[in-house]
Amino acid sequence: MSDGSEPVARHRSRRPPAAGSRAADAEAAAAGSASGGPTVVREPAERGPANERWRALLDEGGPILADGAMGTMLFASGLQFGDPPEVWNVSQPEVVRRIHRGYLEAGSRIVMTNTFGGNRLRLRLHGLHERVAELNRTAAILLRAEVDAAGGRALVAGDIGPTGEIMAPLGTLSDEEAVEVFAEQAAALIAGGVDVIWIETMSHLSEIRAAIQGVRQVSAGIPIIATMTFDTRGFTMMGVSPEQAVASLAAWGADAIGGNCGNGPDELLPVIERMHAVAPDVTLVAKSNAGMPELVDMRAVYRGRLRASAR
């Protein structure tokens, strides 16, 4: 969950860099080294209702405001640490809808479903692995109802987080199983009526590639937003640089790319700047935490702010 996030999305037109340019060379080199093989550029996504809504939003121009933390809001409403937030889609639907409603009233144009940990492997920790379809589809339906009630100007984003497992060969999760897990979750979200899929908080290129492949097995046309989490050194936990991330994700067909969570906007802005330097025409997304949480009177408090010197 993007707890305490300060959501900001930057719009860039989705034209590929000119052939032979420095940006094109950098993208090709980074994508090839990151994926462990040659770069394979996907065919343009098929047109469809979801794709048209996404394009219409981008064509408005200017920054696009996303929502903020779901987990923080659920904890404030009584969710206990260690409990799966996705269960609240069926046990406390009015609370989930109220949180969505608040972000819509604040002006969010992209709002994410309460499904960050809604994949089979994470739900298995709570004995809920057979309820993937129910929990994800219900989450999408709840959010769709609030978006429609607010006039339908916002997009419903199906939130997909990491599996919680380590990809092979460092871990035991194979590419094939990961793709299957993500496809199962994506299918339920799309059945519930999402406009886009938002894959977030990833640190390993193999896992985020599997997530994109899983989504594409279900839908060739739904837009995909893909973000990774970078630390204080400007790399993900698995050592992926911003340059590798943007090049690889663009090559694999993500429609918007960026970073989320982390330690605050001051650390995420340089990541976005590095992405823009090698891929100036990619739609970039910045959705950071509002700093690191501090426990004050048994409440998580976020004190992050953007310094005046940050660009």
Residue pairs with C-beta under 8 A, 6 or more apart in sequence:
1 69
1 70
1 71
1 72
1 85
1 116
1 117
1 161
2 68
2 69
2 70
2 71
2 112
2 116
2 200
2 201
2 260
2 261
2 287
2 289
3 69
3 71
3 72
3 261
3 289
3 293
3 300
3 302
4 68
4 69
4 72
4 289
4 290
4 291
4 293
4 300
4 302
4 304
5 68
5 69
5 260
5 261
5 287
5 288
5 289
5 290
6 68
6 264
6 265
6 287
6 288
6 289
6 290
6 304
7 65
7 66
7 67
7 68
7 108
7 287
8 63
8 65
8 66
8 265
8 286
8 287
8 288
9 63
9 64
9 65
9 66
9 110
9 256
9 258
9 284
9 285
9 286
9 287
10 63
10 258
10 272
10 283
10 284
10 285
10 286
11 58
11 61
11 62
11 63
11 64
11 283
12 276
12 280
12 281
12 282
12 283
12 284
13 58
13 281
13 283
14 58
14 255
14 281
14 282
14 283
15 281
16 24
16 250
16 281
17 23
17 24
17 27
17 279
17 280
17 281
18 24
22 278
23 278
23 279
23 280
23 281
26 243
26 247
26 278
26 279
27 39
27 246
27 247
27 250
27 251
27 278
27 279
28 39
28 247
29 247
30 241
30 243
30 244
30 246
30 247
30 248
30 278
31 39
31 244
31 247
31 248
31 250
31 251
32 38
32 39
33 244
34 205
34 240
34 244
34 245
34 247
34 248
35 205
35 209
35 248
35 251
39 247
39 251
40 251
40 252
41 251
42 216
42 251
42 252
42 253
45 51
45 220
45 221
45 222
45 223
45 253
45 255
46 220
46 221
47 221
48 219
48 221
48 222
50 194
50 195
50 196
50 219
50 221
50 222
50 223
51 221
51 222
51 223
53 155
53 195
54 155
54 195
54 196
54 223
54 255
57 64
57 109
57 110
57 155
58 64
58 283
64 109
64 110
65 107
65 108
65 109
65 110
66 108
66 109
66 110
66 111
66 112
66 157
66 285
66 287
67 100
67 103
67 108
67 110
67 111
67 112
68 103
68 108
70 85
70 99
70 112
70 114
70 116
70 159
71 79
71 85
71 116
72 300
72 302
73 99
73 102
74 85
74 88
74 95
74 96
74 99
74 114
75 81
75 300
76 299
77 92
77 95
77 99
78 95
79 85
79 88
83 126
84 117
84 122
84 123
84 125
84 126
84 128
85 114
85 116
85 117
86 114
86 115
86 116
86 117
86 118
86 123
86 128
86 135
86 136
86 139
87 126
87 128
87 135
88 95
88 96
88 114
89 96
89 114
89 115
89 135
89 138
89 139
89 142
90 134
90 135
90 138
93 138
93 142
96 114
96 139
96 142
97 142
97 143
97 145
97 146
99 114
100 111
100 142
100 143
100 146
100 147
101 146
101 149
101 150
103 111
104 111
104 146
104 147
104 150
104 154
105 150
108 154
109 153
109 154
109 155
110 154
110 155
110 157
110 196
110 198
110 225
111 143
111 146
111 147
111 154
111 155
111 156
111 157
112 143
112 157
112 158
112 159
112 198
113 136
113 139
113 140
113 142
113 143
113 156
113 157
113 158
113 159
113 189
113 192
113 194
114 139
114 142
114 143
114 159
115 135
115 136
115 139
115 140
115 158
115 159
115 160
115 185
115 189
116 159
116 160
116 161
116 200
116 201
117 123
117 161
117 164
118 132
118 135
118 136
118 139
118 159
118 160
118 161
118 185
118 188
119 132
119 160
119 161
119 163
119 181
119 182
119 184
119 185
120 129
120 132
120 181
120 184
120 185
121 129
121 163
121 164
121 165
121 173
121 181
122 161
122 163
122 164
123 129
123 131
123 132
123 135
125 164
128 135
132 184
132 185
132 188
133 184
133 187
133 188
133 191
134 188
135 188
136 158
136 185
136 188
136 189
136 192
137 188
137 189
137 191
137 192
138 192
139 189
139 192
140 156
140 158
140 188
140 189
140 190
140 191
140 192
140 193
140 194
141 192
141 193
143 156
143 194
144 156
144 192
144 193
144 194
147 154
147 155
147 156
155 195
155 196
156 193
156 194
156 195
156 196
157 194
157 195
157 196
157 197
157 198
157 225
158 186
158 189
158 190
158 192
158 194
158 196
158 197
158 198
159 198
159 200
160 182
160 185
160 186
160 189
160 197
160 198
160 199
160 200
160 211
160 215
161 199
161 200
161 201
162 201
162 202
162 203
162 207
163 173
163 178
163 181
163 182
163 207
165 171
165 172
165 173
165 178
166 172
166 173
166 204
167 173
167 174
167 175
167 178
167 204
167 206
167 207
167 210
168 174
168 175
173 207
175 206
175 209
175 210
178 206
178 207
178 210
178 211
178 214
179 210
179 213
179 214
179 217
180 214
181 214
182 210
182 211
182 213
182 214
182 215
183 213
183 214
183 215
183 217
183 218
184 214
185 214
186 197
186 214
186 215
186 217
186 218
186 219
187 218
189 197
190 197
190 218
190 219
190 222
194 222
195 222
195 223
196 222
196 223
196 224
196 225
196 255
197 215
197 222
197 223
197 224
197 225
198 224
198 225
198 226
198 227
199 208
199 211
199 212
199 215
199 224
199 225
199 226
199 227
199 254
200 225
200 226
200 227
200 229
200 260
200 261
200 287
201 227
201 228
201 229
201 260
201 261
202 208
202 211
202 226
202 227
202 228
202 229
202 236
203 228
203 229
203 236
203 237
203 238
203 240
204 236
204 238
204 240
205 238
205 240
205 244
205 245
205 248
208 226
208 228
208 249
209 248
209 252
211 226
212 224
212 226
212 249
212 252
212 253
212 254
213 252
215 222
215 224
216 224
216 253
223 255
223 256
224 253
224 254
224 255
224 256
225 254
225 255
225 256
225 257
225 285
226 249
226 254
226 256
226 257
227 257
227 258
227 259
227 260
227 285
227 287
228 236
228 240
228 245
228 259
228 260
229 236
229 237
229 259
229 260
229 261
229 262
230 236
230 242
230 259
230 262
230 267
230 268
230 271
231 237
231 262
231 263
231 267
232 263
232 267
234 241
234 242
234 267
234 270
234 271
234 274
235 241
236 245
241 274
242 259
242 271
242 272
242 274
242 275
243 274
243 275
243 277
243 278
245 257
245 259
245 275
246 257
246 275
246 278
246 279
246 282
246 284
247 278
247 279
249 257
250 257
250 279
250 282
255 283
256 282
256 283
256 284
256 285
257 275
257 279
257 282
257 283
257 284
257 285
258 271
258 272
258 275
258 284
258 285
258 286
258 287
259 268
259 271
259 272
259 285
259 286
259 287
259 288
260 285
260 287
260 288
261 287
261 288
261 289
262 268
262 271
262 288
262 289
263 288
263 289
263 291
263 292
263 304
264 288
264 289
264 290
264 291
264 292
264 304
264 305
265 286
265 288
265 290
265 304
265 305
265 306
265 310
266 304
266 306
266 307
266 310
267 288
268 286
268 288
269 286
269 306
269 310
269 311
271 286
272 284
272 286
273 311
275 282
275 284
276 282
276 284
288 304
289 302
289 304
290 302
290 303
290 304
290 305
291 302
291 303
291 304
291 305
292 302
292 304
293 300
293 301
293 302
294 300
294 301
294 302
294 303
295 301
